[in-house]
């Protein structure tokens, strides 16, 4: 498995973006590993270099907060079964198989703790779609289908202590007390992180961040 720094990752993404057909690159990693920031920076750098790129995060397929409350799943929000995985797979397939269409994808708003439909546009000229999320490499349905649609999938790693610090800070930023943030970070989030870490071996490359 390759290890990529930011420059090597950019070069590999350029190769995908200039292959002639639309490609889909997955960026996977545990909560607060930095995958969203990395994916955003990579997309921005590619766009500035003249490539037609769209960033479509998996988080847009979170189940609505009202649904999670109705199903009693609020405390485990972020676990695999709290996403519309089949919907996400259907979107990826459409992005790959129907590049001539104007496609609209949902976006997750952290301030609202909910998804907003049809917020991200993917135009026909887009040659590389970058998607990022926790479960792109998970070997259980429907997630296992995701890997068959991705042309490449990279796994983002950071030191665990830093990841925990970031995660607690994120929870407090969005209204949780320090105690609640700590409990969530080392409770359901940690369970999910271990599940995600077990999928790293299936990645095409590891991106090591600090």
VENQUI-V663122 format. One record per residue. PSI is psi in whole degrees, 0 to 359 (NA if undefined). D_FIRST is the distance of its C-alpha to the first C-alpha in whole Angstrom. Layout:
# VENQUI-V663122
{{PSI:D_FIRST} {PSI:D_FIRST}}
This chain:
# VENQUI-V663122
{{134:0} {151:4} {127:7} {138:10} {183:13} {322:16} {318:17} {324:14} {318:13} {313:17} {318:17} {323:14} {322:16} {318:19} {319:18} {316:18} {339:21} {20:23} {344:22} {325:25} {160:25} {133:24} {156:20} {124:19} {126:16} {140:15} {115:15} {157:15} {168:16} {164:18} {131:22} {18:23} {344:19} {11:20} {322:18} {314:22} {316:23} {315:19} {319:20} {316:23} {321:23} {315:20} {318:23} {318:26} {319:24} {319:24} {316:27} {333:29} {1:27} {11:29} {144:26} {106:27} {145:25} {140:26} {119:24} {90:25} {151:24} {335:24} {341:26} {345:29} {18:29} {139:30} {147:33} {148:37} {321:38} {325:41} {317:39} {319:37} {318:41} {323:42} {357:40} {32:40} {8:36} {321:36} {343:35} {23:32} {131:31} {345:27} {159:27} {321:25} {4:29} {15:30} {155:29} {79:30} {319:27} {324:28} {319:30} {316:26} {317:25} {320:28} {313:28} {317:24} {318:26} {318:29} {323:27} {318:25} {345:28} {60:31} {345:30} {352:33} {151:34} {119:35} {141:33} {133:33} {156:31} {158:32} {138:31} {130:31} {112:34} {327:33} {324:37} {341:38} {35:35} {163:36} {151:34} {120:36} {152:36} {47:36} {340:35} {119:32} {137:33} {106:30} {159:32} {331:32} {353:31} {123:28} {341:25} {123:22} {126:22} {126:20} {143:20} {146:19} {174:20} {323:19} {27:19} {338:17} {7:15} {131:18} {60:18} {149:22} {144:24} {359:25} {328:21} {335:20} {332:21} {316:20} {331:16} {341:18} {331:20} {140:17} {324:15} {155:12} {126:11} {145:10} {125:10} {132:13} {143:14} {162:17} {139:19} {322:21} {317:24} {319:24} {317:23} {318:26} {315:28} {319:27} {316:27} {317:31} {322:32} {315:31} {319:33} {325:36} {328:36} {27:36} {356:39} {150:38} {168:40} {320:38} {316:39} {320:37} {318:34} {316:33} {318:34} {318:32} {316:29} {7:29} {253:30} {324:29} {321:26} {323:25} {314:25} {320:23} {319:21} {323:20} {318:20} {318:17} {328:15} {347:15} {355:13} {327:10} {341:8} {356:9} {157:8} {335:6} {159:5} {130:7} {116:11} {118:13} {165:16} {NA:19}}
